[in-house]
Amino acid sequence: MLDEQLLKDVTLIKSQAFDIDEESGKLITTVAIVTEFPNEKVPTQNVILSAEGHNTRDSRTELDKKIGNELFASKNQVTLLSEELAKEDIYSVLDVNYRSPLSSLTANLAIIEGRAGPMLQIKTENVPLINDYLKGLLTTGVDTGIIPLVNLQNTLTILYDEGQDAIIPTMKIVDSNNGAALTGVGLFDGLKLSGKLDTDESTLLLILDGNKKGEHRFTRKVNDSIKNELYDDITVEVRKMDRVLTILTEPDGVKADIDVTLYLNATESPDDDLYKREVVKKLNTELSKQLTSEANTIFKKIQEANCDYLGIGRKVYAYYNDEWKKKMERCVSNYRSECYSNCGNY
């Protein structure tokens, strides 16, 4: 068959990373492939290769010369971009992944603080294959409500959407090259990285977006105990949320009001006095105050980054099209938030 491609004739990419060479300006593509031995049912060894090129396809061709087989990304699980590259234009690098019919569009996407290539060379003793390790980190981040599910496919639908901007998880190398950690999310203005949020802020941003996937667990200081600082904090997770988004037109632009009511389960509170009604009432007031203040800080950051992750622009375009045409290229002139908590017993 003309369209047949035998596995023995190709090499499968399991994860890939992209950097910009500071001196030459060329693109550096780093890939992780897996060696398979006849006596092993499950591959357990990474092979990391890098090559430079004028673009993604050119660097991939240079890699083909080093391997002897054509590289296929049909089994790719993770795609990493350096922070410096993301500040320029991510689509120019990802374009070949979208055009190839054999590219895996379900591969997770992440931004790396510093260079991306070295992330594929970190030591992962408990999880031998780097692609499994990185995918596991990102999957856990989604399950715990820290980051949204971001892959090549759902990112493409947002990149050229005039009414919404993307956010992409950020990671860094830790423990002297012995591991990695999620650091939050990168905020995008169109195709370029324009700002960042840490993990606490990204968790709250997902809540403000009404994202119900994951546990959304967070810890806040609610007391000034004289006994021990460990008694000052409470850890809660979101059991249920009610979110109402209201768009209002005003003479100076468009205002978005976001009201969020959270129903919380207290998973750790050393004081152990949540059976008292007055204590619960005090906690609700304190958490509401803190979360509202943090939400307004997040809104300021995404405005400064010109990132409309919440999709306010889509709603303005749909329901206030005249305003959209007259006053806005992207979306919102003003945000206001109110967060309410309803902290239950544990």
TORDONU-899384 format. One record per residue (C-alpha): x, y, z. Coordinates in pm, whole numbers, plus 50000, padded with zeros to 5 digits. Layout:
REM residues N
+-------+-------+-------+
:    xx :    yy :    zz :
+-------+-------+-------+
:     X :     Y :     Z :
...
+-------+-------+-------+
//
This chain:
REM residues 346
+-------+-------+-------+
:    xx :    yy :    zz :
+-------+-------+-------+
: 50000 : 50000 : 50000 :
: 50126 : 50347 : 49912 :
: 50024 : 50498 : 50246 :
: 50171 : 50216 : 50453 :
: 50445 : 50305 : 50702 :
: 50614 : 50022 : 50892 :
: 50728 : 50087 : 51248 :
: 51066 : 49931 : 51173 :
: 51131 : 50208 : 50923 :
: 51054 : 50502 : 51154 :
: 51156 : 50637 : 51495 :
: 50882 : 50757 : 51728 :
: 50915 : 51081 : 51922 :
: 50789 : 51049 : 52280 :
: 50847 : 51411 : 52384 :
: 50997 : 51719 : 52221 :
: 51133 : 52059 : 52325 :
: 51207 : 52379 : 52135 :
: 51460 : 52656 : 52207 :
: 51607 : 52954 : 52025 :
: 51986 : 52971 : 51995 :
: 52086 : 53312 : 52129 :
: 52383 : 53350 : 51895 :
: 52261 : 53211 : 51563 :
: 51889 : 53273 : 51611 :
: 51822 : 52921 : 51483 :
: 51565 : 52685 : 51629 :
: 51697 : 52402 : 51846 :
: 51477 : 52094 : 51850 :
: 51538 : 51835 : 52121 :
: 51353 : 51503 : 52115 :
: 51328 : 51207 : 52348 :
: 51299 : 50871 : 52179 :
: 51289 : 50530 : 52343 :
: 51528 : 50246 : 52277 :
: 51373 : 49902 : 52263 :
: 51566 : 49586 : 52337 :
: 51453 : 49241 : 52219 :
: 51454 : 49098 : 52573 :
: 51245 : 49381 : 52719 :
: 50868 : 49397 : 52685 :
: 50855 : 49756 : 52813 :
: 51112 : 50016 : 52699 :
: 51298 : 50171 : 52993 :
: 51567 : 50394 : 52844 :
: 51553 : 50745 : 52696 :
: 51768 : 50865 : 52409 :
: 51792 : 51244 : 52384 :
: 51894 : 51409 : 52057 :
: 51918 : 51774 : 51948 :
: 51965 : 51956 : 51619 :
: 51950 : 52312 : 51488 :
: 51758 : 52438 : 51190 :
: 51601 : 52745 : 51034 :
: 51254 : 52621 : 51133 :
: 51087 : 52318 : 51288 :
: 51091 : 52106 : 50972 :
: 51453 : 52192 : 50897 :
: 51569 : 52094 : 51247 :
: 51364 : 51775 : 51224 :
: 51545 : 51692 : 50898 :
: 51879 : 51742 : 51072 :
: 51766 : 51500 : 51344 :
: 51669 : 51243 : 51080 :
: 52031 : 51244 : 50963 :
: 52150 : 51151 : 51312 :
: 51905 : 50865 : 51360 :
: 51894 : 50695 : 51023 :
: 51512 : 50671 : 51026 :
: 51245 : 50932 : 50971 :
: 51109 : 51082 : 51293 :
: 50735 : 51054 : 51351 :
: 50545 : 51246 : 51621 :
: 50236 : 51023 : 51620 :
: 50319 : 50899 : 51973 :
: 50441 : 51229 : 52112 :
: 50307 : 51293 : 52463 :
: 50461 : 51626 : 52564 :
: 50570 : 51938 : 52374 :
: 50781 : 52194 : 52561 :
: 50864 : 52552 : 52462 :
: 51125 : 52775 : 52622 :
: 51001 : 53096 : 52781 :
: 51208 : 53312 : 52545 :
: 51065 : 53134 : 52244 :
: 50710 : 53168 : 52376 :
: 50759 : 53545 : 52407 :
: 50818 : 53568 : 52032 :
: 50553 : 53351 : 51860 :
: 50455 : 52996 : 51949 :
: 50255 : 52917 : 51635 :
: 50559 : 52945 : 51407 :
: 50708 : 52649 : 51597 :
: 50388 : 52448 : 51637 :
: 50271 : 52489 : 51278 :
: 50433 : 52168 : 51153 :
: 50261 : 51974 : 51432 :
: 49922 : 52097 : 51312 :
: 49988 : 52038 : 50944 :
: 50120 : 51683 : 50973 :
: 49844 : 51419 : 50962 :
: 50063 : 51193 : 51178 :
: 50117 : 51444 : 51459 :
: 49962 : 51371 : 51799 :
: 49736 : 51668 : 51876 :
: 49660 : 51533 : 52224 :
: 50020 : 51594 : 52337 :
: 50038 : 51812 : 52648 :
: 50184 : 52159 : 52602 :
: 50399 : 52347 : 52856 :
: 50627 : 52650 : 52884 :
: 50966 : 52598 : 53051 :
: 51134 : 52868 : 53259 :
: 51477 : 52888 : 53104 :
: 51575 : 52647 : 52826 :
: 51335 : 52370 : 52733 :
: 51580 : 52111 : 52599 :
: 51746 : 52034 : 52936 :
: 51403 : 51942 : 53078 :
: 51416 : 51623 : 52870 :
: 51749 : 51528 : 53028 :
: 51654 : 51547 : 53396 :
: 51699 : 51235 : 53608 :
: 51377 : 51052 : 53687 :
: 51466 : 50739 : 53880 :
: 51113 : 50645 : 53988 :
: 50972 : 50701 : 53638 :
: 51243 : 50597 : 53389 :
: 51086 : 50749 : 53076 :
: 51091 : 51129 : 53070 :
: 50769 : 51150 : 52867 :
: 50580 : 50952 : 53132 :
: 50726 : 51168 : 53410 :
: 50635 : 51501 : 53249 :
: 50292 : 51387 : 53138 :
: 50227 : 51262 : 53491 :
: 50317 : 51601 : 53639 :
: 50084 : 51783 : 53404 :
: 49802 : 51533 : 53454 :
: 49832 : 51566 : 53832 :
: 49819 : 51945 : 53798 :
: 49491 : 51914 : 53608 :
: 49346 : 51666 : 53858 :
: 49427 : 51891 : 54153 :
: 49282 : 52201 : 53985 :
: 49612 : 52390 : 53954 :
: 49624 : 52410 : 53573 :
: 49376 : 52354 : 53291 :
: 49404 : 52067 : 53046 :
: 49620 : 52212 : 52767 :
: 49719 : 52022 : 52456 :
: 49806 : 52108 : 52098 :
: 49450 : 52067 : 51975 :
: 49258 : 52283 : 52224 :
: 49531 : 52550 : 52218 :
: 49500 : 52594 : 51840 :
: 49129 : 52670 : 51869 :
: 49212 : 52965 : 52098 :
: 49529 : 53109 : 51943 :
: 49345 : 53276 : 51656 :
: 49024 : 53347 : 51846 :
: 48984 : 53726 : 51871 :
: 48752 : 53685 : 52169 :
: 48972 : 53470 : 52392 :
: 49336 : 53413 : 52479 :
: 49522 : 53102 : 52588 :
: 49700 : 53011 : 52908 :
: 49963 : 52736 : 52911 :
: 50117 : 52559 : 53214 :
: 50468 : 52665 : 53317 :
: 50736 : 52437 : 53464 :
: 51094 : 52454 : 53585 :
: 51380 : 52219 : 53670 :
: 51437 : 52169 : 54044 :
: 51662 : 51973 : 54282 :
: 51983 : 52006 : 54080 :
: 51840 : 51848 : 53767 :
: 51674 : 51566 : 53960 :
: 51314 : 51667 : 53895 :
: 51067 : 51926 : 53771 :
: 50782 : 52126 : 53922 :
: 50477 : 52313 : 53803 :
: 50512 : 52687 : 53863 :
: 50173 : 52811 : 53739 :
: 50051 : 52927 : 53399 :
: 50174 : 53158 : 53125 :
: 49934 : 53428 : 53001 :
: 49914 : 53483 : 52627 :
: 49831 : 53789 : 52423 :
: 49747 : 53628 : 52091 :
: 50047 : 53417 : 51993 :
: 50292 : 53559 : 52247 :
: 50362 : 53495 : 52615 :
: 50289 : 53823 : 52792 :
: 50269 : 53739 : 53163 :
: 50263 : 53465 : 53428 :
: 50067 : 53355 : 53733 :
: 50192 : 53130 : 54013 :
: 50013 : 52811 : 54118 :
: 49793 : 52979 : 54382 :
: 49685 : 53240 : 54129 :
: 49625 : 52986 : 53852 :
: 49403 : 52782 : 54085 :
: 49189 : 53086 : 54161 :
: 49179 : 53188 : 53794 :
: 49032 : 52848 : 53706 :
: 48771 : 52896 : 53979 :
: 48683 : 53240 : 53839 :
: 48646 : 53077 : 53499 :
: 48402 : 52824 : 53644 :
: 48637 : 52533 : 53576 :
: 48503 : 52240 : 53778 :
: 48768 : 51988 : 53679 :
: 48998 : 51900 : 53967 :
: 48988 : 51947 : 54342 :
: 49089 : 52317 : 54356 :
: 49255 : 52286 : 54697 :
: 49421 : 52583 : 54866 :
: 49560 : 52690 : 55204 :
: 49516 : 53034 : 55361 :
: 49616 : 53196 : 55690 :
: 49305 : 53275 : 55895 :
: 49437 : 53311 : 56253 :
: 49720 : 53468 : 56453 :
: 49770 : 53193 : 56705 :
: 50011 : 53226 : 56993 :
: 50042 : 52848 : 57021 :
: 50205 : 52757 : 56693 :
: 50207 : 52891 : 56338 :
: 50071 : 52557 : 56220 :
: 49744 : 52650 : 56390 :
: 49707 : 52966 : 56181 :
: 49626 : 52807 : 55845 :
: 49330 : 52619 : 55706 :
: 49331 : 52395 : 55400 :
: 49010 : 52370 : 55202 :
: 48895 : 52222 : 54875 :
: 48608 : 52333 : 54656 :
: 48312 : 52098 : 54685 :
: 48079 : 52304 : 54467 :
: 48078 : 52646 : 54301 :
: 47817 : 52885 : 54163 :
: 47946 : 53142 : 53914 :
: 47756 : 53427 : 53752 :
: 47916 : 53643 : 53481 :
: 47744 : 53969 : 53391 :
: 47850 : 54192 : 53101 :
: 47749 : 54560 : 53117 :
: 47814 : 54835 : 52864 :
: 47920 : 55173 : 52998 :
: 48015 : 55504 : 52833 :
: 48386 : 55429 : 52879 :
: 48372 : 55067 : 52767 :
: 48252 : 54731 : 52893 :
: 48246 : 54604 : 53251 :
: 48246 : 54238 : 53350 :
: 48113 : 54142 : 53694 :
: 48202 : 53793 : 53815 :
: 48029 : 53668 : 54128 :
: 48151 : 53334 : 54262 :
: 48010 : 53144 : 54559 :
: 48227 : 52858 : 54682 :
: 48111 : 52569 : 54896 :
: 48421 : 52445 : 55072 :
: 48524 : 52136 : 55262 :
: 48786 : 52198 : 55532 :
: 49040 : 51918 : 55491 :
: 49279 : 52041 : 55761 :
: 49228 : 52279 : 56052 :
: 49444 : 52205 : 56359 :
: 49223 : 52417 : 56587 :
: 48953 : 52152 : 56538 :
: 48672 : 52391 : 56628 :
: 48468 : 52399 : 56307 :
: 48170 : 52261 : 56495 :
: 48118 : 52611 : 56634 :
: 47885 : 52823 : 56423 :
: 48060 : 53149 : 56509 :
: 48395 : 53004 : 56401 :
: 48256 : 52895 : 56064 :
: 48099 : 53237 : 56014 :
: 48430 : 53407 : 56089 :
: 48613 : 53175 : 55848 :
: 48363 : 53248 : 55570 :
: 48411 : 53621 : 55615 :
: 48790 : 53600 : 55626 :
: 48821 : 53366 : 55327 :
: 48579 : 53577 : 55122 :
: 48784 : 53887 : 55196 :
: 49112 : 53721 : 55102 :
: 48985 : 53553 : 54785 :
: 48818 : 53871 : 54659 :
: 49141 : 54066 : 54709 :
: 49343 : 53795 : 54532 :
: 49092 : 53778 : 54246 :
: 49124 : 54152 : 54185 :
: 49503 : 54116 : 54181 :
: 49471 : 53840 : 53920 :
: 49240 : 54055 : 53708 :
: 49498 : 54334 : 53717 :
: 49771 : 54095 : 53602 :
: 49571 : 53951 : 53312 :
: 49473 : 54303 : 53205 :
: 49839 : 54409 : 53208 :
: 49920 : 54099 : 53001 :
: 49626 : 54177 : 52767 :
: 49513 : 53817 : 52815 :
: 49141 : 53745 : 52794 :
: 49147 : 53386 : 52915 :
: 48797 : 53424 : 53061 :
: 48655 : 53482 : 52712 :
: 48486 : 53814 : 52792 :
: 48555 : 53922 : 52435 :
: 48352 : 53633 : 52297 :
: 48047 : 53744 : 52491 :
: 48093 : 54108 : 52394 :
: 48125 : 54005 : 52030 :
: 47810 : 53792 : 52053 :
: 47581 : 54018 : 52254 :
: 47725 : 54369 : 52211 :
: 47858 : 54360 : 51857 :
: 47828 : 54734 : 51801 :
: 48040 : 54798 : 52109 :
: 48289 : 54540 : 51989 :
: 48329 : 54713 : 51654 :
: 48350 : 55062 : 51801 :
: 48566 : 55038 : 52105 :
: 48757 : 54710 : 52133 :
: 49022 : 54511 : 51960 :
: 49039 : 54259 : 52234 :
: 48798 : 54292 : 52517 :
: 48754 : 54429 : 52864 :
: 48813 : 54769 : 53017 :
: 48717 : 54675 : 53371 :
: 48682 : 54369 : 53589 :
: 48521 : 54342 : 53931 :
: 48493 : 54027 : 54138 :
: 48325 : 53905 : 54452 :
: 48414 : 53572 : 54608 :
: 48200 : 53417 : 54876 :
: 48288 : 53110 : 55078 :
: 48066 : 52858 : 55251 :
: 48302 : 52648 : 55460 :
: 48158 : 52319 : 55575 :
: 48271 : 52084 : 55849 :
: 48525 : 51818 : 55775 :
+-------+-------+-------+
//
